[in-house]
Amino acid sequence: MLAGAQTDKGGRALAGYDEDKKLAGIVTAAIFVTSAISSGVANTCNPRQVRA
């Protein structure tokens, strides 16, 4: 997905590639947002103690 259009051995576009590419982008974005939110919540609920 991130490297460009994928082709088969004959150089043809893969069947269903466009539909799968869209779904992969949505899933990747959802995981990124979920990770960012959970990281923010974890740091807010349990901040690290910094010793001088």
C-alpha positions, 0 to 999 in steps of 0.5 A: 500500500505504501510503496505504490501500485502492486502488480502480478507476475504479468504486470497487471493490476491485482484484482480488487486492489483499489477496494483493499487499498481503501480498506487498508488505509481506513484500518491504518488510520483507525489504529493510529488514532486509537493508539494516540488516544490510549497513549494520551489517556495513559500518560494523563492517568499515570504521569511519570515522576521526574526526579531532579 
